[in-house]
Amino acid sequence: MRLPVPRQSLRGGVESSGETDAPADSGAASGGGTLEAFTPADGSPVAVNSIYKPAADPSDWTIAVVVKDSSNGWFVRMEEGVKQFADDYGINAYQKGPVATDAAQQVEVIENQINQDIDAICVVPVDPATCDTVLQDAKDKGIKVICHEGSSANCDIDLEAFSNAGYGAYIMDNLAEAMGEEGTYVTMVAHLTNASQNEWADGAVARAEEAYPNLVNLEASPRVESENNSERAYEVAKEVLKTYPEVKGFVGTSSMDTPGIARAIDELGLNGKVFVCGTGMPNECRELIKSGSIHSAQLWDPAEAGYAMCVMATMMLDGQTIGAGTDLGLASYSDMIVNADNSNIVEGAGWISLKADNVDNYSF
């Protein structure tokens, strides 16, 4: 049985009139060889083709996606991609998560899911090390394990939207532009234990050291925590700016960091004097970007990441090999790269930057 050709674009995305022909041997029904892509706002087509030939009936498979925080807007958007995958492929896929970003609570959610009759689990870990034991339990049950935004030692494969170091460097390039390539900056992460966000921050610092000699990471407090909470990010940023008036820039890694920092900049009357660049959601950052409180927000589409994880899970359940050149059917994940330092990590090329002239093209 062949997986069906997807039928529609992601809800809330930008509609595209682009069409993609199904392969001649795909088994698509008459009229099903084209599809509407779910499309980034830059207009690039995102075609998802029926290229997999599972030995088992895929309608019997169940894929669970467990995120850091079910209430966070980032993961609400990710769930749209998971639901779209389920609709497009006729496979039971769903998303769960704790009500707050808490590693212990997330482990409980994972434990609950692997005790259900599932075939694959995709996890966005709060703390990868905390997940190690429960994910080994999943593997012992024969469940395929995929991670995203941080790799546990016990995931079968880690799917990333991009190189973490490269994404951090991309944020720093944007911040350097805003700061005129000089001044003191601070990096902010949700938690010092969050693997991916700290790697992004490390990548930003490395980029500054390599390319911007007049940018200096604040020695007294180079990295601060927001606890993945916008209000806490605001409070921490305000404290930093009052204590260290020489600070002229922030790198925000959590999607909660960037708007919180921007609020502090606004409240202290430092718009145009202090700058923030970092991960942010379009709907949360739109007005702050337009006002100049956020110079630019960087991100990838979490809906695409959720969709891609589920496609990868079907490939693994079908016994296919994931590696260099793997095509997950999405423009941002069409030619996967194997991480040079860890062959268990495969990376796409999904980053984008939101500025005043393009933020209205995005709606999530």
GUROGU-264796 format. One record per atom (N, C-alpha, C): x, y, z. Coordinates in steps of 0.2 Angstrom, whole numbers, plus 5000, padded with zeros to 4 digits. Layout:
N
XYZ;...
REM end
This chain:
364
500449945000;500050005000;500450065000;500350114996;500750174995;500350234999;500850275002;500550325006;500250375001;499650405003;499250454999;499650514997;499450544992;499750614990;499350664995;499750714998;499350765002;498850804998;498350835001;497850864997;497750934998;498050965004;497951035005;498451065008;498451135008;498951175012;498851175019;499451195023;499351195030;498851255032;498451245036;497951295038;498351355042;498251415040;498551475043;499251495039;499451455034;499951465030;499751505024;500251525020;500051565014;499951515009;499351525006;499151485000;499551484994;499651434991;500051434984;499651404979;499751424973;499451394967;499951344964;500551344967;500951294964;500751224964;500951184959;500751114958;501351074957;501251014960;501850964959;501550894956;501850874951;501650814948;501850754953;501450704954;501650644957;502050604953;502450564955;502850514951;502350474947;502650454941;502150414937;501950344940;502450324944;502250254947;501950264954;501750324956;501550334963;500950304965;500550284960;499950254962;499350294964;499450364963;498950414964;498350404960;497850414963;497150414959;497150474954;496750464949;496650514944;496450574947;496850634945;496650694948;497050704955;497450654957;497750664963;498550674962;498750684956;499450694955;499650764956;499250814958;499450874960;499250894967;499550944970;499350964977;499451034978;499151064982;499251124985;499851124990;500351154989;500951154994;500751195001;500951175006;500951225012;501651265011;501551325011;502051365008;502351425012;502951435013;503251485016;503051555013;503151605017;502851665014;503351695008;503951665008;504351685002;504051654995;503551614996;503251594990;503551534987;504151504990;504451444987;503951384988;503951344983;503451284983;503651234988;503251204992;503351154997;502951094995;503251044991;502850984988;503050924992;502450894994;502550834998;502250774993;502750734991;502550684986;502450614989;502050574986;501950504988;502550454986;503050454990;503650414987;503850354991;503450344997;503550285001;503150225000;503450165001;503050104999;503050065005;502750075011;502750035017;502549965016;502849925019;502749855019;502049835023;501949875028;501349865032;500849915030;500249915032;499749965030;499850025035;500050075032;500150135037;499550165041;498950145039;498450165043;498350135049;498750075050;498850045057;499350075061;499750125059;500250155063;500050205067;500350225073;500150275077;500850315079;500850375078;501450415079;501250475084;501550475090;501450525095;502050575095;501850635095;502350695096;502250725102;502850725106;502850755113;503250815113;502950875115;503350935114;503450965121;503851015122;504051045128;503451075132;502951105129;502451145132;501851145128;501351115129;500751115125;500451185124;500551225129;500151295129;500651345125;501251335124;501651385120;501451385113;501451455111;501251465104;501651435098;502251425100;502751385095;502451315094;502251285099;502051215099;501351205097;500951255098;500251255095;500351255087;500751295085;500951295078;501151235075;501651195079;501851135077;501351085077;500851085081;500251045081;499851045074;499851105071;499551115065;499851065060;500551065060;500851025055;500750945056;500750935063;500650865065;499950845062;499450885063;498750865061;498650865053;499050915050;499050915043;499350845040;499950825043;500150765041;499650705042;499350705048;498850645049;498250655043;498050715042;497550715036;497850695029;498450715028;498750705021;498950635020;499150595025;499350535025;498950475027;498350495030;497950445033;498250405039;498650435042;499050395048;498850435054;498750395059;498550425066;499150455069;499150515069;499750555072;499450615076;499750625082;499450675087;499950705091;499850755094;500350795099;500150795106;500550785110;500450795117;501050835120;500950865127;501450895130;501250915137;501750935141;501550955148;501251025147;500951045153;500551115153;501051165154;501651155156;502251205157;502851165155;503351215154;504051185151;504351155158;504251095159;504551055164;504850985162;505450975164;505750915161;505450855164;505250855171;504950795174;504250785172;503850835171;503250835168;503250805161;503750825157;503750795150;503950725150;504350695155;504450625155;503850585157;503450615161;502750585163;502350575157;502350625153;501950625146;502250575142;502850575141;503150515137;503050445139;503150435146;502950375149;502250355147;501750395148;501050385146;500950365139;501350395134;501250385127;501550315125;502150295128;502450235126;502150175129;501650185134;501250135137;500650125133;500550165128;499950165123;500250115117;499750105113;499950065107;500250105101;500850135102;501150175097;501650145094;501850165087;502350135084;503050185083;502950245084;503450295084;503250355089;503850385091;503750445096;504250495093;503950555093;504450615091;504450665097;505050675099;505050715106;505450775105;505250835107;505550895107;505750905115;506350885117;506550875124;506650945128;506350945134;506551005138;507250995140;507450935142;508150925144;508350855142;508750845136;508850785133;509050725138;509550745143;509750695147;509250665152;508750715154;508150685158;507750635154;507750645148;507350595144;507650525142;508350525144;508750465141;508350395143;508250395150;507950325152;507250315149;506850355149;506150345146;506150335139;506650365135;506750345128;507050285127;507450255131;507750195130;507150145132;506750155136;506150115137;505750105131;505650165128;505250165121;505550115116;506250125116;506650085111;506550005113;506549995119;506449925121;505849895119;505349935119;504649915117;504549915109;505149925105;505149925098;504849995095;504850045099;504550105096;505150145093;505050175087;505550215084;505550285088;506150315089;506150375093;506550425088;506250485087;506450545084;506550605089;507050635089;507150695093;507150755088;507050815091;507050885088;507250935093;507650985091;507851035096;508251005102;508650955100;509050925106;509050855106;509650825106;509650745105;509850715111;509350665113;509450625118;509950565116;510350535120;510750485119;510350425116;509750415117;509350365116;508850375110;508950425106;508450435101;508750405095;508350375090;508650335084;508950395080;508650445079;508850505075;508650565077;509050615076;508850685078;508750725072;508150755071;508050795065;508050865067;508450905064;508550975065;508351015059;508051075060;507951125055;508551155051;509151145055;509751175052;510251155057;510851175056;511451175060;511351225066;511351195072;511251245078;511851295078;512451285076;512951335076;512851385071;512551355065;512451405059;511851445061;511351425064;510751465066;510951525071;511351505076;511651555081;512051605077;512451585072;512851635068;512351685064;511851655062;511351695058;511051745062;510851725069;510551775073;511051835074;511751815076;512251865077;512351905071;512351885065;512451925059;511851975059;511251965061;510752015061;510852065067;511052035073;511152085078;511752125077;512252105074;512852145072;512652195067;512252185063;511952235058;511652295062;511152275067;510852315071;511252365075;511752335078;512252365083;512752405079;512852405073;513352435069;514052395070;513952335072;514552295073;515052315079;514752345084;515152365089;514652365096;514952355101;514652365108;514552295112;514252295117;514252245122;513552205121;513552145122;512952105121;512852045126;512252025127;512151965132;511751915128;511851855129;511451805127;510951775132;510351755130;509751735134;509551665132;509451625136;509151555135;508651545139;508151495138;507651475142;507951445149;508351395148;508751365153;509451345151;509851345156;510551325155;510651255153;510151215154;510151145152;509851135146;509551185142;509251175136;509751165130;509851105128;510451095123;510451135117;509851135113;509851175107;509951245108;509651275113;509651345114;510351375116;510651335120;511351345122;511851335116;511751295111;512151285105;512051345101;511351365100;511251425096;511651485099;511651495106;511951555109;512751545108;512951485109;513651475108;513851485100;513451475096;513551485089;513551565088;513151595091;513151675090;513751705093;514051675099;514651705102;515251685097;515251625095;515851605090;515851655084;515251665081;515151705075;515451775077;515251805083;515551875085;516251875085;516551825089;517251815089;517651815083;517251775078;517651765072;517551825067;516951855067;516851905062;516751975064;516651985071;516452055073;516952065079;517552095078;517952095084;517752155089;517352195087;517152255091;516452235095;516252175094;515652155098;515952115104;515652125110;515952095116;515352065120;515452005122;514951965126;515151995133;514552015137;514652045143;515051995148;515552015151;515951965155;515651955161;515351995165;515051985171;514451945171;514051945165;513451905165;513351885157;513751845155;513751835147;513051795145;512751755150;512151715148;511651715153;511051735152;510551735157;509951685155;509551675160;508951625159;508251665159;507851645155;507151675155;506651625157;506851565159;506351505161;505851495156;505951515150;505451505144;504851545145;504951605148;504351645150;504451715148;504051745144;504151815142;504151865147;503751855152;503751905158;504451895162;504651835163;505351825166;505851855161;505851845155;506351875150;506351955151;505751985151;505652055152;506052075159;505852045164;506152065171;506952055170;507151995168;507951985168;508252045163;507952055157;508252105153;508252175156;507752195159;507752255163;508252265168;508352205172;508852205177;509552215174;509652175169;510352175165;510452245163;509952285160;510052345157;510152405162;509852395168;509952435174;510652425177;510852365178;511452345181;512052365176;511952345170;512552355165;512352405160;512352465160;512152515155;512552505149;513052475149;513452475143;513252425138;512752375140;512452325136;512052365130;512152345124;511852375118;511452325114;511552255116;511152205112;511052145116;510552105113;510352045116;510251995110;510451935112;510251875108;509751835112;509151825109;508651785112;508551725108;508551665112;508551605109;507851575109;507551575115;506851555116;506351595112;505851575110;505351615107;504951665112;505051655118;504851695124;505351745125;505951735124;506451785126;506451855122;506351845115;506451905111;505851955112;505251945113;504751995114;504752015121;505051975126;505052005133;505652055133;506252035130;506752085130;506552155127;506152145121;505952205118;505552255122;505052215126;504652255131;505152295136;505652265138;506152305143;506452365139;506652345133;506952405129;506452465129;505852445127;505352495126;505252535133;505152495138;504952525145;505552575147;506152555146;506652595148;506852655143;506452665138;506552715133;507252705129;507452645128;508052625124;507952605117;507352615114;507252595107;507752635103;508052595099;508552625094;509252635097;509252625104;509952625107;510152555109;509652515111;509852445113;509452395108;509752345106;509352305100;509352225103;508852195100;508752125101;508552085095;508952035094;508751985088;508751915091;508251875088;508251805091;507651775089;507551715091;506951675089;506351705092;505851705087;505151745089;504651715084;504051725087;503451705083;503151765079;502951755073;502751815069;502151855073;501651825075;501051855078;501251885085;501751855088;501951885095;502451945094;502751945089;503351995088;503152055083;502552045079;502452085073;502452165075;502052185080;502052255082;502752275085;503052235088;503752255091;504252265085;504152225080;504652225074;504452295071;503852305070;503652365066;503852435070;503852425077;504052485081;504752495081;505152445079;505852445080;506152415086;505752395091;505952365097;506352305096;506052265091;506452205089;506752225082;507352215081;507652235075;507452175070;507552115072;507252065067;507151995072;506751955070;506651895073;506751835068;507151785071;507351725067;506951665069;506851625065;506451565066;506451515060;506151455062;505951415056;505251395058;504851365053;504151355054;504051295058;503851295064;503751235068;503251185065;502751215061;502251165058;502651125053;503151145049;503551105045;503951055049;504251075054;504651035058;504150975061;503550985063;503150935066;502950885060;502750915054;502650875048;503250835046;503850865046;504450825044;504550765049;504550775055;504650725060;504150665059;503550685057;503050625056;503250585049;503450625044;503650595038;504250545039;504750575043;505350535045;505150475048;504650475053;504450415057;504150365052;503750385047;503450335042;504050305038;504550345036;505150315033;505450265037;505550275043;505850235048;505450165049;504850175050;504350115051;504350075044;504550105039;504550065032;505250035031;505650045036;506350015035;506850055031;506650115029;507050155025;507650185029;508250205025;508850235028;508750305028;508850345033;508950415033;509650435033;509750485029;510450505028;510550565024;511150575021;511350635017;510850625011;510550685009;510150685003;509450665004;509250635010;508550615011;508050675010;507550665006;507050715005;506450695009;506250745013;505650735017;505050765014;505150795008;504550815004;504350885005;504750925010;504650995011;505251035009;505151095006;505751135003;506251135008;506151145015;506651155020;506951095022;506651035020;506950975022;507050925016;507250955010;507250915004;507850885002;508450905006;509050875004;509450875011;509350835015;509550835022;510350825022;510650855027;511350855028;511550815034;511950765034;512150735041;512650775044;512550795051;513050835055;513750805055;514250845054;514850825053;515150795060;514850815065;515150795072;514750735075;514150725072;513650675075;513250645069;513450585067;513050555062;512350535063;512150545069;511450535071;510950595071;511250655069;510950715068;510850725060;510250745058;510250765051;509850835051;510150875046;509950945047;509650965040;509151015040;508851045034;509151115034;508751155030;509051225029;508451275030;508151275036;507451305037;507451375040;508051415041;507951475045;507651525040;507351575043;507051635040;507151695045;507151755042;507151815047;506551865045;506251885051;505651925050;505851995052;505752045047;505852115048;505252155046;505252215047;504652255046;504352245039;504852235034;504552235027;504252165025;504352115029;504052045028;503652015033;503652045039;503252005044;502551995043;502252035039;501552035038;501351975033;501951945030;501851885026;501751825030;501851825036;501851765040;501251775045;500851715046;500251715050;500251655055;500651655060;500651605065;501051625071;
REM end
